[in-house]
Amino acid sequence: MFTRVEKNINVTETINLIENAVYKELKTLGFRKHGRTLHRFVSGDISHVIFFKCGQAYREETHLMWVRLGIRIPECVERVFNPVNDKKYYHDYNCNMRSDLGAAKTRNKKKNKTFNLRKDDPENIFSEILAILKKDVLPVFDVLSTRQAVLDHRKDYPYFDTLNSHLILLEEAMIYGHLGELDTAKETFDAYYKQARKENINPRHIDYLDKLRIDLGLVRNCSEIT
């Protein structure tokens, strides 16, 4: 199935070879292949994403590859209580929870796996990627597959949330609102708002929150904002 990588490699063919082999293993789990992205919907509209990223040409890194990971909960990204998925799949950068293969276990971004397509055998790369996915990623995907599970267990996997862990309360408020629990949504939103004020987050973000909770119907007008 695999051939040994030579120095003058065809990056596209090599990544395709590796991704196709991973996809063959994950297809039965509901993943579908869209270019460099393996994607599945769970609970109707929550996305699980695995993305194969090639290095940039201007940095002379096209022989390097990384695997990005993501979970997308629509209302957390769109910041509306009733979002509508309008795409067949979503990219890793569309996700509100993101990490990298390798770093997803330790939350240390320096631990992310870099695969050298010029030096490493593609079969070995495939075997390593699949082993890490099965051990450190798919179990997290399986747990964080419903909104209630995200509310209950997201904090159990801090290493899987390297970008937006500071937004957990805000995103929980969005989930509660989507579930129709508006009182809890307001309470959680207010807790995030107080936290943001206390931590002196950018004033523009506070202005954004003031407008957002009016738009969400958590307050009727600015006079109710404290």
C-alpha positions as CSV (number, residue, x, y, z in Angstrom):
1,M,0.0,0.0,0.0
2,F,2.9,2.4,0.7
3,T,6.1,3.1,-1.0
4,R,9.2,4.5,0.7
5,V,9.6,8.3,0.5
6,E,12.5,9.6,-1.7
7,K,14.2,12.9,-1.2
8,N,12.4,14.4,-4.2
9,I,9.0,13.6,-3.1
10,N,5.6,14.5,-4.5
11,V,4.0,16.1,-1.4
12,T,0.5,16.0,-2.7
13,E,0.7,12.3,-3.6
14,T,2.3,11.4,-0.3
15,I,-0.2,13.3,1.9
16,N,-3.0,11.8,-0.2
17,L,-1.6,8.4,0.4
18,I,-1.4,8.9,4.2
19,E,-4.8,10.6,4.5
20,N,-6.6,8.0,2.4
21,A,-5.2,5.3,4.6
22,V,-6.4,7.1,7.7
23,Y,-9.8,7.7,6.1
24,K,-10.1,4.0,5.3
25,E,-9.8,3.3,9.0
26,L,-12.2,6.1,10.1
27,K,-14.9,5.9,7.5
28,T,-16.9,3.3,9.4
29,L,-17.0,5.8,12.3
30,G,-18.9,8.3,10.2
31,F,-16.0,10.4,8.9
32,R,-16.2,11.7,5.3
33,K,-13.3,13.0,3.3
34,H,-13.4,16.5,1.9
35,G,-10.0,17.5,0.4
36,R,-7.5,17.5,3.3
37,T,-10.3,17.4,5.9
38,L,-11.9,14.3,7.5
39,H,-15.2,15.4,9.0
40,R,-18.2,13.9,10.7
41,F,-21.4,15.4,12.2
42,V,-22.6,14.0,15.5
43,S,-25.8,14.9,17.3
44,G,-27.0,16.3,14.0
45,D,-24.8,19.4,13.8
46,I,-21.7,19.1,16.0
47,S,-18.6,18.7,13.9
48,H,-15.5,16.6,14.6
49,V,-12.6,17.5,12.3
50,I,-9.2,16.1,11.4
51,F,-7.2,18.2,9.0
52,F,-3.9,17.3,7.3
53,K,-1.9,20.5,6.9
54,C,1.1,20.9,4.7
55,G,3.9,23.5,5.4
56,Q,4.1,26.8,3.6
57,A,6.2,27.1,0.4
58,Y,7.6,30.6,1.3
59,R,9.0,29.0,4.5
60,E,10.4,26.0,2.5
61,E,8.3,23.7,4.6
62,T,6.2,21.9,2.0
63,H,7.8,18.6,3.0
64,L,6.4,19.0,6.5
65,M,2.9,17.9,7.7
66,W,0.8,18.5,10.8
67,V,-2.6,17.1,11.8
68,R,-5.1,19.7,13.2
69,L,-8.1,18.7,15.3
70,G,-11.3,20.5,16.0
71,I,-14.8,20.3,17.5
72,R,-17.4,22.7,16.3
73,I,-20.6,23.5,18.3
74,P,-22.5,25.9,15.9
75,E,-23.9,28.3,18.5
76,C,-20.5,28.8,20.1
77,V,-19.1,29.9,16.8
78,E,-22.0,31.8,15.3
79,R,-23.0,33.4,18.7
80,V,-26.7,32.9,18.1
81,F,-28.9,30.5,20.0
82,N,-30.4,28.8,16.9
83,P,-27.7,28.5,14.3
84,V,-28.2,26.6,11.0
85,N,-25.4,24.5,9.5
86,D,-25.3,25.4,5.8
87,K,-22.2,23.5,4.7
88,K,-21.5,19.8,4.1
89,Y,-18.5,20.1,6.3
90,Y,-16.4,22.6,8.3
91,H,-12.7,23.2,8.5
92,D,-10.6,23.1,11.7
93,Y,-10.5,26.9,11.7
94,N,-14.3,26.9,11.9
95,C,-14.1,25.0,15.2
96,N,-14.4,26.6,18.7
97,M,-12.3,23.8,20.2
98,R,-9.0,23.2,18.5
99,S,-5.8,21.4,19.1
100,D,-3.0,19.5,17.3
101,L,-2.1,15.9,17.1
102,G,0.5,15.3,19.8
103,A,-0.3,18.5,21.7
104,A,-3.9,17.3,22.3
105,K,-2.6,15.0,25.0
106,T,-0.5,17.5,27.0
107,R,-1.9,20.9,26.0
108,N,1.7,21.9,25.2
109,K,1.7,23.3,21.7
110,K,5.4,22.5,21.5
111,K,4.5,18.8,21.6
112,N,2.5,18.9,18.4
113,K,3.7,16.2,15.9
114,T,5.6,17.4,12.9
115,F,5.9,14.7,10.2
116,N,8.8,15.0,7.7
117,L,7.6,13.7,4.4
118,R,11.2,13.9,3.0
119,K,12.7,11.6,5.7
120,D,10.0,9.5,7.2
121,D,8.4,6.4,5.6
122,P,4.7,7.1,4.8
123,E,3.6,3.8,6.3
124,N,5.3,4.7,9.6
125,I,3.6,8.2,9.5
126,F,0.2,6.6,8.9
127,S,0.7,4.1,11.7
128,E,1.8,6.8,14.2
129,I,-1.1,9.1,13.2
130,L,-3.7,6.3,13.5
131,A,-2.3,5.2,16.9
132,I,-2.5,8.7,18.4
133,L,-5.9,9.2,17.0
134,K,-7.2,6.0,18.5
135,K,-5.5,6.7,21.9
136,D,-5.8,10.4,22.4
137,V,-8.4,11.9,20.0
138,L,-11.2,9.5,19.1
139,P,-12.1,8.8,22.8
140,V,-12.4,12.6,23.3
141,F,-14.5,12.9,20.2
142,D,-16.7,10.1,21.5
143,V,-17.3,11.8,24.8
144,L,-17.7,15.3,23.5
145,S,-20.4,14.3,21.0
146,T,-23.5,16.0,22.5
147,R,-24.1,19.4,24.0
148,Q,-24.8,18.0,27.4
149,A,-21.6,16.0,27.3
150,V,-19.7,19.2,26.4
151,L,-21.3,21.0,29.4
152,D,-20.4,18.1,31.7
153,H,-17.0,17.1,30.4
154,R,-15.3,19.8,28.4
155,K,-13.1,20.8,31.3
156,D,-11.9,17.2,31.6
157,Y,-10.0,17.7,28.4
158,P,-8.2,21.1,28.7
159,Y,-5.5,19.9,26.3
160,F,-8.1,19.7,23.6
161,D,-8.9,23.4,23.8
162,T,-5.7,25.3,23.2
163,L,-7.3,28.5,21.9
164,N,-10.6,29.2,23.5
165,S,-10.5,27.8,27.1
166,H,-10.9,31.4,28.3
167,L,-14.3,31.5,26.6
168,I,-15.7,28.4,28.3
169,L,-18.4,30.3,30.3
170,L,-19.5,32.3,27.3
171,E,-19.7,29.2,25.1
172,E,-21.6,27.3,27.9
173,A,-24.1,30.2,27.9
174,M,-24.5,29.8,24.2
175,I,-25.2,26.1,24.6
176,Y,-27.7,26.6,27.4
177,G,-29.5,29.2,25.2
178,H,-29.6,26.7,22.3
179,L,-31.1,24.1,24.7
180,G,-33.8,26.6,25.7
181,E,-32.5,27.0,29.2
182,L,-32.6,30.8,29.1
183,D,-32.3,31.5,32.8
184,T,-29.2,29.4,33.0
185,A,-27.9,31.0,29.8
186,K,-28.3,34.4,31.4
187,E,-26.7,33.4,34.6
188,T,-23.7,31.9,32.9
189,F,-23.3,34.8,30.5
190,D,-23.4,37.2,33.4
191,A,-20.7,35.2,35.2
192,Y,-18.5,35.4,32.0
193,Y,-19.2,39.1,31.8
194,K,-18.1,39.7,35.3
195,Q,-15.0,37.6,34.8
196,A,-14.1,39.6,31.6
197,R,-14.6,42.9,33.5
198,K,-12.5,41.8,36.4
199,E,-9.7,40.6,34.2
200,N,-9.7,43.9,32.3
201,I,-10.2,42.3,28.9
202,N,-10.1,44.6,25.9
203,P,-12.8,47.3,26.3
204,R,-14.0,46.5,22.7
205,H,-14.8,42.9,23.9
206,I,-16.9,44.3,26.7
207,D,-18.7,46.5,24.2
208,Y,-19.3,43.4,22.1
209,L,-20.7,41.5,25.1
210,D,-23.0,44.4,25.9
211,K,-24.4,44.2,22.4
212,L,-24.4,40.4,22.2
213,R,-26.6,39.9,25.3
214,I,-29.1,42.4,24.0
215,D,-29.1,40.6,20.6
216,L,-29.6,37.3,22.4
217,G,-32.5,38.6,24.4
218,L,-30.8,38.2,27.7
219,V,-31.5,41.8,28.5
220,R,-33.9,44.1,26.8
221,N,-31.8,47.3,26.6
222,C,-28.6,48.8,27.8
223,S,-30.2,50.2,30.9
224,E,-30.5,46.7,32.3
225,I,-26.7,46.0,31.9
226,T,-24.8,46.2,35.1
